[in-house]
Amino acid sequence: MTQGIKRALISAPGKVILFGEHAVVHKKLAVAASLGLRTYLHLEENDTGKCRLHLPDVDIDLTWALSDLTLDVDRVTLETGHPMDIPEEIKKQFEKWMGVTQREAQRQAVLAFLYLFFVLKTDKPTSFGFTISTRSTLPVGAGLGSSASFATCISTALLVLFHHIPVGFAQSEKRESHLDTVNRYAYKAEQVIHGNPSGLDNSVCTFGGALSFRRGERFVPLEGFQSLQLLLTNTKVPRSTSALVAGVTAKKEKYPQVIDPILESIDNISLRCCEAFKRSNKDSLAEELEDLVDMNHCLLHALGVSHGSLEKVRSVTGEYGVKTKLTGAGGGGCALSIIRDDVNVETTNLVAQKLAAEGFDCYRTSLGGSGVNAVVLDNSLDQAWLMSADRETLEMHAT
């Protein structure tokens, strides 16, 4: 880090798909936005000569002597190709350093860190050392961009640590250039984790706000975008994204005259969403988005990607006039509900309580929060606060 800066707090948002799930696979438009739920990373530079990676959300706490972390390959060679196409002997060395990481989420997180470490590291004195600790308010594996949020934080931390970008990059004159750099390496980390991601999740986590996107084209910031209040419900029902995508493709091949118009309608819903924000009429925006939410879900249900748990969420929220749709792959996972300004806190709390009684987890959050950020921490703060502070405290230090 910059001389004199020993500790920093980095944070990045999660993401949610507003409209266009599944249709986007077939080159239709989709819209995604950042969430108020974030991943937080505490970075501390020290003189131990060791690197500690502490990821309590996935039960990882590993320490390496930096003098042991060496590879017989230069960073350009490692960075140029696809992260998973690295030579077999390097993969074996990574596996050796990963230790006891039995769960896939553990392996992916450590592998992404090690890859970025070797791509971004520069020569430092042997006394140099650092600790990286993370905590997230995002549920893991729920389709809310937890891996991309983590990838964005890790890439930012290592870019700052090895002096590729300043710790105050988000407020600098070269902000956009620095964000592009963060996004590029966050995408590399996402490739380590997912193989062939679209780049959407890390882009939303890096830049924040909302983006429209079509497969094979550049992501476009949503003109006139306004923040909205959401209730996110995690049904905690596991699902296979690849199986659900394959199921829609099979239906399209079997019933093209039926499925193609459904996909086209979803495309038009995403287009209508973009137009609604451009008009910037806040009074009518929520009402229009509610209509689009309702229609989009029904079309996704027709594609066969809803689930009994998601329909239960819609039933409970519908009793209180709150519109809900599945978000992401469907088949379980998460649902999003638009909370209008005229829906009072008591009503929202009651809805959340009823959903919790069904065994679901609820998160009241905002849509379209800021992107990745980094701030210098007051040295009087004990590192342990990261593990114990509530969300409001974390957000206060991360902004």
N, C-alpha and C positions, 0 to 999 in steps of 0.2 A: 504494500500500500504506500501511498504518499508519505514521505518522511514526517514523523510525528503523529500519524494516524495509526493507532494500534487496534482499534475495535470499530466495527461497523455493523449496522443492521440493514439487511437487504430484504425486500419483500416483493412478491409478484402475485397477481390475481389468478384465480381459476377462470374457467370459461363455461359458457352454456350455449347450446344451439337454440336459437329462437325459432327459426323456421327452416325447413328444407332437408331434414333428416332423410336418409335413404335416397331421396330424389337426387341429391348431390352426387351420388355414386354414378348416376346416369346423366351427368353433365347438366343438371338443373341448378338454378341459383339457390343458395342458402345464406342465412344470416346468423352470425355468432357475435356474442358480446362478452366482455369481461365481467367478473363477479366481485362483490365486496368481500367474499371469502378469499383468504390469501394464505400463501406459504411464507413463513418468516425464517430468515437465516442469520445467525449470529456468527460473525467472522472475527477472530482474534489472532493477531500476530504475536509471536513470542520468540524466545531464544533457546528453545529446547532442542532444536534440530529434529523435531518429530512432527508428524502430521496426524491429527486426530479427526476422524469422521464420526460424528454422533448424530444418528437419525432415529430418535425414539419412536417415531410413528411406524417404523418398520423393524424395530428392535435391532438396530445396528449400532455398535460402538467399537470401532476399530482404530488402532494406532500403529503407524509405521515410522521407522527411522527414515528420514528423507534420503540419507546416504544409501539406503537399500532400494529406493525406488528409482531404478535405472533400467533403461531399455536400449538394446543395440539397434536403434532405428532413430532417424532424425524426425523432428516434428512435422516437417513439410511432407515427408513420405506418409506419415501416419494420418495427416489431415486431408491429403489430396483425394483419396478414394472413399468408398463407402465405409463407415466405421466398422461394419461387421465383416468386411472383406480383408481385414488385417491378417498377416501371416499367422499360421497355426502356432508357431513357437511363441509369438507375442500373446496370443489368446491363452496359452498354457501358463505363461507368466502372470497374466491377469488373474487367472483362476487361483494360482498359488497365493496371491495377495488378498484375494477376496475372503479367505478364511471360511468359517462355518456360515454360509448363506444358503440355507436350504429352500426358503420360499422364493418364488420367482420375483416378487416385488423387491426382496432384499438384493438378489443377484443383479437385477436391472439397475437399481440405485447405485450400488457400489461400482458396477462396471461403467456406468455413465460418468461417475466422478473420476475414476482412474483414467478413462479415455481423455477427458477434457484436461486433466492434470498434465498428462504427457504432451498434449497438443499445445497447451498454453504456457507451460512452465519455462522460466528463464533461469540463467545461472544466478544462484544466490549463495551467500556465505553458509558454511556448514552449520553455523549456530542458528540459522533461520528456522523457524517453526511456526505452525499455525493450527488452530482448532476451528472446525466448521460444525455448527450445530443447527439443526432445523426443527421447526414445528409448524404444523399446518392446521388450519381450521377447515380444510377441504376433506371430505370423506374420500378415502382411497378406493379406486376401482368403480366409482359411481358415474363415470362419464362427464365429470365436471373439470377435467383438465388438471388433475392433481399431479400427474407425471410431468406435464409441460410446465406447470408452475414451479415444480422442483427443478426441472432442467434449466429454467430461466434464472432461478436464484443461484444455482451452482455455477452456471457459466458466468454470471455477473460477478460472483465472489472471486472466482479465479482470474477473471479479466482485471479486476481491481487489484487483487493480491499481487499479480505479476506485472502491474503497471501498464497494461494495454489500454485501459481507460481510467479516468480519475474517479474517485469515490463520489464526487458531485456531478457525475455525468448528466443526470436528469435535469439539472439546472444550468448546464453549460451552453455556450454558443454552438457547440458541435453536437448538441443533444441528438439530433436525428441520425447523424453518422454513428454516434456511440450506440444508439438503440439498434441500428442495423447490425452492428458488430455483435451485440448481445444476442440478437435474434438468430444470426448465422450460427453461432456456437450452441445456442439452445436447440436449434434444429438438429445439429449434429448429435447432441445428447438424446434427443427424441428418436433419432435413427438407431442409436444403440438400444434404446428401450423397446421400440416398436417395429424396427426394420424398415418400413417404407411409409412413414406418415405423410400427410398432405402438407404439413407446415402451418396449417391453420391454428392449431392450439398454441404453439409457441409464439406465433405472431400476435394473437390476442393477448396472451400473457405478457408479452414484451411491451406492446404499444398501448394496451388498454382500449377503452371505448368499444366500438362495434365495427364489424367488417362484413361486407357481402363478398361472396366468392363463388366461383364456378370452376369446376375441375379443369386444370390445364391453363387457367388464366390467373392473373395477378389479383391479390386481395385488394379490395377497394374500401376505404373508410366510409362509413355510413354518414352521408351528408345530413346535417340537422339533428343528429342523434341526441336524445335526452335521456338522462338517467331515470330508471323506473324502480319501484319497489317490487320485490318478488318474495314468494314463499316457495322454497325448494323442498321437495319431499323425497327422501331416499327410501324406496321400498325395501331395500336390502335383499332383493331377489336377484340372485346371480344370473347372468345371461352370457351367451356367446355372440359377440358382435359379428364375427365372420359367418356364423350359422344364420343369423337373422338377415344379413346382407345377401347371402346365397339364396335364402328363401324368397326374397323379393325378386331377385334375378330369375329364379325358376318360374315364378308366377308370371313375370313379364314375358318370358319365352313361351309359356303355355297359353296365356290369355292376352296377347299384345293389344287387341282392340279394347280391352277393359283397363289394363294396367297403364298403358301409355297415356291415356287421358287423365288418369289419377296423378301420374308424375308431372304432367303438364300443368295440372291445377295447383299442385304444390309449388311449382316454379312461379306461377302467377301470384300465389300468396306471398312468396318472398319478394317479388317485384312490388307488390302492393304495400308491403311493410316499408320498403325503401322510400316509396312515394309518400307514405304517411308521415315519416320523419322529415322529409323535405318540406312538407307544408307547415311543419312546426306549430300546429294548432293543438296546444296541450289539452284543451277542453274535449276535443273529439278524438285525440290520439289514443287514449286508454280504451275508449269504447271500440274503436276500430281494431286495435290490437287484440282485444278480447274476442271479437268476432273471428279474426284470423286464427287465434289460438284454438278456438272451438272447431273451425273448419279443418285446420291442419291436423288436429288429432284424429278427427273422424276419417280423414283420408288415410292416415297412417294405420288406423285400425283396419281399414279396408285392405291394406297391404299385408295384414296379418302380423304386425309387429307390436301390437299392444299386449296387455297381460291382465289377468284378473286383478292383480294388486294395483295396477295403474287405473283400471276402471273404478276400483274402490276409492282411490284418491279423488278421482273426478266426481264420484257420487257424494263424498263427504263435503268437498269444497263447493259443489254445485248447490247444496242445501243453503248456502249462505251467499249465493250469487257470485261466487268467485270462479272464474274460468281457468281451466287447467288443461295442459297437454303433456304428453311424454316428451322427453328431451334426450337426444342421443340415440342409441341403437334401439331402445325399447326392450320388450320382453322382460320387463322388470326395471331395475335401475332407478332413474330419477324422473320426477314430474315437476314441471314449473307452473306456478300460478301467478297471474298478474294481480297485484294488489293496488287498486285504485286509491287515489288520494282521499276519497270519501269513505273508504272502509276503515273504521276505527280500530284502534289497537286491541280493544276488548274482543271484537269479532275475530280478528286475526289470531289472537291467543286461544280463543275457543276452538277455532278450526284446527290449530296446531295440537291442542290437547286431544281432540277427537282422533286425529291422525296418529298421534303417539299411542293412543289406546289400541289402535290397530297393529301396533308393533313397528310403525314407521318412524324415521328420524326426520325432524323438520328444521329448516334453517331460514330465518327471515333475513334477507340480505338485499343489496342493491344491484342493479344491472348497469354495467358500463362504468365501472370504477377505473381509477388510474392504473397505468401500466407499472412496469418494474421501477423500483426506486431504491436508493441507498443513502444512508445518513451515517455520520460519525456519531458514535455513542459517547456519552459522558463517562469518563473512567471511574466515576464513583459508583456506577451501577455494577452490581455483581452479576456475573454471567448466568447464575442460577435463575435470575428473574425470567429469562426466556422460557424456561420450562414451567414456570408457575404463574406468570402474568396472565390476566384475562385478555380477551380479544381487544377490548377498548384500550388497554394499556399498550399492547403491541402496536395498534394502529396509531396511537398518539406518537410513539417514537419512530414509526416508519414513514411519517408524512412531513 
